[in-house]
Structure formats: C-alpha cells, structure tokens
C-alpha cells in the first residue's frame, strides 16, 4: 500500500456490495474518527460477477464471489474484504478468517410482482425468476404448479427484467432492498415461519488475514456480538451439510427468550420433499447447536436426496 496507515477495504463492484462496503467505512469512521481517505475502497471484479448465462451451482458455487478478494487479502493488497455472509463458502482459504459481522439487517425474503399480491395468489403456470437454488426449491415446495426459471444479475437488473415482463414475479432479500433504498418495490414480505432464509442472509461479514492484528483491532468496535452468535450456529449447521450453491439449504438462528433457536431446512431441488429441524440451547453453545441440527438432518437424508 502507498500509505501504510490506511486500511484498504476490498469489495465487489455491484451497487449492493458497494453499499455494504460504504456501511463498513462509515462505521469505522464513526468508531475511530478516521477520514474516508484512510479507508480506501478497492473494487474487485470476481469470477461470479462475470457469469450471467447460467446458475452459479453449475459454475463452481459460492467461492466464485470471493476468490479474487481472498487473493487480495493473502497478497497484502487488501486489509479487509466485505461480503454478504450468505455468499461465503463454509471453509475459507488457509490464512483467512471471518473477523466478525456488522449488525444484521432484515433476514426475510420479499415477494415482488407487478400484478400479483403474493406467492399464493400467482395463477398456475406463472413464471417466477430466481438465481437462488434455495429460493427455487422453496417456491416449488409451496407451489409445484409454478414455472421457476433462472434470473441472474444484480438487484436492479432483476427488477428491470420483472418490469419488462420477462417473469411474473421474483424473490429478493429484504436486507439488500433496504440497503439500496428499494423497498418500495416490495409487494409482500415472506415471514420466516413460511419461507426460511439462506444461512447468513441479512448479515455483512468481514474477512481479514488471520495474522492481521491491526485490522482485527480496528474492526472490534463495530462488530455485532448477537449476529456473530447467530452466524456461528448457522454456519456450523451449513458446514455439516457441506452446503454450497449446489444444495437447497435454508437456516436461521435467533434468540427466543434467553435461548438460541436454530431452524434448518434441506430440500430436494424440485421441492418435492423436504426435511426440517429445530434446536434450542444456550447462546454460548451456538456452534454445537448448529452442528447438532445439521447432523440430525444429515442422518435423515436418503442417498441422493439433494440430486435433481
């Protein structure tokens, strides 16, 4: 780095990724009284950003959105990398660690349509577009009579395709819509009891080099402990199931009274069959609860369950 006092923040270049990077910048400025010049952004184009013609599950999975940022951390050109937590693979490259998470946004999914009020109101044969295998499976699970199709691109691109009538409806994360100021597009919010979100949805994760103590100390005041507890459970759950973009898995941990509750769901890609689990326990045992939930589902899954 030209300025050894700066902390370089790596980010993808999509509007949502930049919004998350700016939130990280602003929280660091507020916590330390630094200037934005001391926290420059490095915009990195990832492999996942270049693939628009097919599902990421066919191209290599979640690591496609992190590989180039990981390289920047490891070679020292970046100090921090800001990610949507749900995009992170279950295992980071050696030498990298998730330092923690910013306070979590709304975890729910939003139903968006120009003509219909809800997923339930769509007529048989209506076309719903989504790039998420998890959302596709949940839609098919609830409405097997709908046509589910691939819808790639950033948030605005997907909204534009909906506006042009390429699909009748789509689902997007409420967190991203809030961060982009686009909640006026939301038709209906899908409650987690009916439509379980992706592991990590709504959370911003910050990755650093394992040995970068300066970055770790800088981040400490802005990281959110409750989000960290929930994500410890969710990511442990996902790890047991070897979750990736190829597997329709949903999971969400939240506090219920003094207990941490994790709900998990794994589905066949066509939504024809699903298995669910719920575990409750002490927040201090978050990772263990997540593992137990994942092991429960794994023990009940028949061979080839997640194959189409």
C-alpha positions as CSV (number, residue, x, y, z in Angstrom):
1,X,0.0,0.0,0.0
2,X,1.2,3.5,-0.7
3,X,0.0,4.7,2.7
4,X,0.9,2.2,5.4
5,X,-1.6,3.9,7.8
6,X,-4.5,3.1,5.5
7,X,-6.8,0.1,5.8
8,X,-7.8,-1.0,2.3
9,X,-11.3,-2.4,2.0
10,X,-11.9,-4.9,-0.8
11,X,-15.4,-5.2,-2.3
12,X,-17.2,-6.3,-5.4
13,X,-18.5,-3.6,-7.6
14,X,-22.2,-4.2,-7.6
15,X,-24.4,-1.5,-6.1
16,X,-25.3,-3.7,-3.1
17,X,-21.7,-4.7,-2.5
18,X,-20.7,-1.0,-2.6
19,X,-23.5,-0.1,-0.2
20,X,-22.2,-2.7,2.3
21,X,-18.6,-1.5,1.9
22,X,-19.7,2.1,2.5
23,X,-21.5,1.0,5.6
24,X,-18.3,-0.6,6.8
25,X,-16.4,2.5,6.0
26,X,-18.8,4.8,7.8
27,X,-18.9,2.6,10.9
28,X,-15.1,2.6,11.1
29,X,-15.1,6.4,10.6
30,X,-17.6,6.8,13.5
31,X,-15.8,4.5,15.8
32,X,-12.3,5.9,15.3
33,X,-12.6,9.4,13.9
34,X,-10.8,8.5,10.8
35,X,-11.3,10.0,7.4
36,X,-12.6,8.1,4.3
37,X,-9.1,8.6,2.8
38,X,-7.7,6.3,5.4
39,X,-10.2,3.6,4.4
40,X,-9.9,3.5,0.6
41,X,-12.1,1.0,-1.3
42,X,-10.6,-1.4,-3.8
43,X,-13.3,-2.6,-6.2
44,X,-12.5,-6.2,-7.3
45,X,-14.3,-8.0,-10.2
46,X,-14.9,-11.6,-9.2
47,X,-15.4,-14.6,-11.3
48,X,-19.0,-14.8,-10.1
49,X,-19.7,-11.3,-11.5
50,X,-18.7,-12.3,-15.0
51,X,-21.1,-15.4,-15.2
52,X,-24.6,-14.3,-16.2
53,X,-25.7,-17.1,-18.5
54,X,-26.1,-20.0,-16.1
55,X,-26.7,-20.8,-12.4
56,X,-23.6,-20.5,-10.2
57,X,-24.2,-24.0,-9.0
58,X,-23.2,-25.1,-12.5
59,X,-20.0,-23.0,-12.5
60,X,-18.4,-23.7,-9.1
61,X,-20.5,-22.4,-6.3
62,X,-20.1,-19.7,-3.7
63,X,-16.3,-19.3,-3.9
64,X,-16.8,-17.6,-7.3
65,X,-17.8,-14.4,-5.4
66,X,-14.8,-14.5,-3.0
67,X,-11.8,-15.9,-4.9
68,X,-10.3,-12.7,-6.1
69,X,-10.9,-10.9,-2.8
70,X,-9.3,-13.8,-1.0
71,X,-6.2,-13.4,-3.2
72,X,-6.1,-9.7,-2.4
73,X,-6.1,-10.4,1.3
74,X,-3.4,-13.0,1.1
75,X,-1.1,-10.9,-1.1
76,X,-1.5,-7.9,1.2
77,X,-3.1,-5.5,-1.3
78,X,-6.3,-5.6,0.9
79,X,-6.7,-5.4,4.6
80,X,-10.4,-6.2,4.8
81,X,-12.9,-7.8,2.5
82,X,-16.6,-7.1,2.8
83,X,-19.0,-9.8,1.9
84,X,-22.7,-10.8,2.1
85,X,-22.4,-13.5,4.7
86,X,-24.6,-15.9,2.6
87,X,-22.0,-15.7,-0.2
88,X,-19.2,-17.1,1.9
89,X,-18.1,-20.7,1.4
90,X,-18.2,-22.8,4.6
91,X,-14.4,-23.0,4.7
92,X,-12.2,-20.0,4.0
93,X,-8.7,-20.4,2.4
94,X,-5.9,-21.1,4.9
95,X,-4.6,-17.8,6.3
96,X,-8.0,-16.1,6.2
97,X,-10.7,-15.7,8.9
98,X,-14.1,-14.0,9.3
99,X,-13.3,-11.3,11.8
100,X,-17.0,-10.8,12.5
101,X,-20.2,-9.3,11.3
102,X,-22.0,-5.9,11.3
103,X,-25.4,-5.7,12.9
104,X,-27.8,-7.9,10.9
105,X,-30.5,-6.5,8.7
106,X,-33.9,-8.0,8.0
107,X,-33.4,-11.7,7.3
108,X,-36.6,-12.2,5.3
109,X,-37.2,-12.6,1.6
110,X,-39.5,-10.3,-0.3
111,X,-42.1,-11.3,-3.0
112,X,-42.1,-8.8,-5.8
113,X,-44.7,-8.7,-8.6
114,X,-46.3,-6.1,-10.8
115,X,-49.7,-7.9,-10.9
116,X,-50.0,-10.4,-8.0
117,X,-50.1,-9.8,-4.3
118,X,-48.3,-12.9,-3.0
119,X,-46.8,-16.2,-3.9
120,X,-50.2,-17.8,-3.0
121,X,-52.0,-15.5,-5.5
122,X,-50.0,-16.5,-8.5
123,X,-52.0,-18.5,-11.1
124,X,-50.9,-21.9,-12.1
125,X,-48.1,-21.8,-14.7
126,X,-47.0,-18.3,-13.7
127,X,-43.2,-17.7,-14.1
128,X,-41.1,-16.9,-11.0
129,X,-37.5,-16.0,-11.6
130,X,-34.7,-16.6,-9.1
131,X,-30.9,-17.2,-9.2
132,X,-31.0,-19.0,-5.8
133,X,-31.3,-22.8,-5.8
134,X,-32.7,-22.4,-2.2
135,X,-35.4,-20.0,-3.2
136,X,-36.3,-22.1,-6.3
137,X,-36.7,-25.2,-4.2
138,X,-38.8,-23.4,-1.6
139,X,-41.0,-21.9,-4.3
140,X,-41.5,-25.4,-5.8
141,X,-42.1,-26.8,-2.3
142,X,-45.0,-24.4,-1.7
143,X,-46.3,-24.1,-5.3
144,X,-45.3,-27.0,-7.5
145,X,-47.7,-25.7,-10.2
146,X,-45.5,-22.6,-10.9
147,X,-42.8,-22.4,-13.5
148,X,-39.5,-21.4,-11.9
149,X,-36.7,-20.0,-14.1
150,X,-33.2,-18.7,-13.7
151,X,-33.0,-14.9,-13.1
152,X,-29.4,-13.7,-12.8
153,X,-28.0,-10.2,-12.4
154,X,-27.8,-7.6,-9.6
155,X,-30.8,-6.4,-7.7
156,X,-31.7,-3.6,-10.2
157,X,-31.2,-5.8,-13.2
158,X,-33.6,-8.4,-11.8
159,X,-36.2,-5.6,-11.0
160,X,-35.8,-4.3,-14.6
161,X,-36.4,-7.8,-16.0
162,X,-39.5,-8.1,-13.9
163,X,-40.7,-4.7,-15.1
164,X,-40.2,-5.8,-18.7
165,X,-42.5,-8.8,-18.1
166,X,-39.8,-11.4,-18.5
167,X,-41.1,-13.1,-15.3
168,X,-44.4,-12.7,-13.4
169,X,-42.6,-12.4,-10.0
170,X,-39.3,-12.7,-8.3
171,X,-37.9,-13.0,-4.7
172,X,-35.2,-10.8,-3.3
173,X,-33.6,-10.4,0.1
174,X,-35.2,-7.6,2.2
175,X,-31.8,-6.7,3.5
176,X,-30.4,-5.9,0.1
177,X,-33.5,-3.9,-0.8
178,X,-33.3,-1.9,2.4
179,X,-29.6,-1.2,1.9
180,X,-30.3,0.0,-1.6
181,X,-33.4,2.1,-0.7
182,X,-35.6,-0.1,-3.0
183,X,-38.2,-1.3,-0.5
184,X,-40.9,0.5,-2.5
185,X,-40.7,-2.4,-4.9
186,X,-41.8,-5.0,-2.3
187,X,-45.2,-6.5,-2.8
188,X,-45.2,-8.8,0.3
189,X,-42.6,-9.8,2.9
190,X,-42.3,-13.5,3.4
191,X,-42.2,-14.5,7.1
192,X,-39.5,-16.9,8.2
193,X,-42.1,-19.3,9.5
194,X,-43.3,-19.9,6.0
195,X,-40.1,-19.2,3.9
196,X,-36.9,-19.9,5.7
197,X,-34.0,-17.7,4.6
198,X,-30.5,-18.6,3.5
199,X,-27.8,-19.2,6.1
200,X,-26.2,-15.8,6.8
201,X,-28.9,-13.8,5.0
202,X,-29.0,-10.1,6.0
203,X,-25.5,-10.2,7.6
204,X,-22.4,-8.4,6.4
205,X,-19.3,-10.5,7.0
206,X,-15.8,-9.0,7.1
207,X,-12.8,-11.2,6.3
208,X,-9.2,-10.5,7.2
209,X,-5.8,-12.3,7.3
210,X,-5.6,-14.4,10.3
211,X,-2.4,-12.7,11.4
212,X,-3.6,-9.1,10.8
213,X,-3.9,-7.8,14.3
214,X,-4.2,-4.2,13.2
215,X,-7.3,-4.9,11.1
216,X,-8.7,-7.1,13.9
217,X,-8.4,-4.3,16.5
218,X,-9.8,-1.7,14.1
219,X,-12.9,-3.8,13.5
220,X,-13.5,-4.8,17.1
221,X,-15.7,-1.7,18.0
222,X,-18.1,-2.1,15.0
223,X,-18.7,-5.9,15.1
224,X,-22.0,-7.2,16.5
225,X,-21.9,-10.0,19.0
226,X,-25.5,-11.2,18.7
227,X,-25.1,-11.5,14.9
228,X,-21.9,-13.4,15.5
229,X,-23.6,-15.9,17.8
230,X,-26.4,-16.5,15.3
231,X,-24.0,-16.9,12.4
232,X,-21.8,-19.3,14.4
233,X,-24.9,-21.6,14.7
234,X,-26.0,-21.2,11.1
235,X,-22.5,-21.7,9.5
236,X,-21.9,-24.8,11.7
237,X,-25.2,-26.2,10.5
238,X,-24.2,-25.5,6.9
239,X,-20.8,-26.9,7.3
240,X,-22.1,-30.3,8.5
241,X,-24.3,-30.5,5.4
242,X,-21.4,-29.4,3.1
243,X,-23.7,-26.6,2.0
244,X,-22.9,-24.8,-1.3
245,X,-24.8,-23.2,-4.1
246,X,-25.5,-26.8,-5.3
247,X,-27.6,-27.7,-2.3
248,X,-31.0,-26.2,-1.4
249,X,-30.5,-25.5,2.3
250,X,-32.1,-22.8,4.5
251,X,-31.2,-22.0,8.1
252,X,-31.9,-19.2,10.6
253,X,-30.8,-18.7,14.2
254,X,-32.5,-16.2,16.5
255,X,-32.9,-15.6,20.2
256,X,-36.1,-16.9,21.8
257,X,-36.2,-15.6,25.3
258,X,-32.8,-16.5,26.8
259,X,-32.3,-19.4,24.3
260,X,-30.8,-19.5,20.9
261,X,-33.1,-21.3,18.4
262,X,-31.9,-22.6,15.1
263,X,-34.3,-23.8,12.4
264,X,-32.9,-25.7,9.4
265,X,-34.4,-27.0,6.2
266,X,-33.0,-29.1,3.4
267,X,-34.9,-29.8,0.2
268,X,-34.8,-31.8,-3.0
269,X,-34.1,-29.3,-5.8
270,X,-37.6,-29.9,-7.3
271,X,-39.2,-29.1,-3.9
272,X,-41.0,-32.4,-3.8
273,X,-39.5,-33.5,-0.4
274,X,-38.0,-31.6,2.5
275,X,-36.6,-32.3,6.0
276,X,-36.7,-29.8,8.8
277,X,-35.1,-29.5,12.2
278,X,-35.3,-27.2,15.3
279,X,-32.8,-27.0,18.1
280,X,-32.7,-24.7,21.2
281,X,-30.0,-24.1,23.7
282,X,-27.6,-21.7,25.3
283,X,-26.1,-19.0,23.1
284,X,-22.7,-20.0,24.3
285,X,-23.3,-23.3,22.6
286,X,-24.2,-21.8,19.2
287,X,-21.8,-23.7,17.1
288,X,-22.6,-27.0,18.8
289,X,-26.4,-26.4,18.3
290,X,-25.8,-25.8,14.6
291,X,-23.7,-28.9,14.3
292,X,-26.4,-31.0,16.1
293,X,-29.1,-29.6,13.8
294,X,-27.0,-30.4,10.7
295,X,-26.2,-33.9,11.9
296,X,-29.9,-34.6,12.6
297,X,-30.8,-33.7,9.0
298,X,-27.8,-35.5,7.5
299,X,-28.8,-38.7,9.4
300,X,-32.3,-38.5,8.0
301,X,-31.4,-37.7,4.4
302,X,-31.7,-40.7,2.0
303,X,-29.0,-41.2,-0.5
304,X,-29.2,-38.8,-3.5
305,X,-31.7,-36.6,-1.6
306,X,-30.2,-33.3,-3.0
307,X,-30.0,-34.5,-6.6
308,X,-32.5,-33.3,-9.1
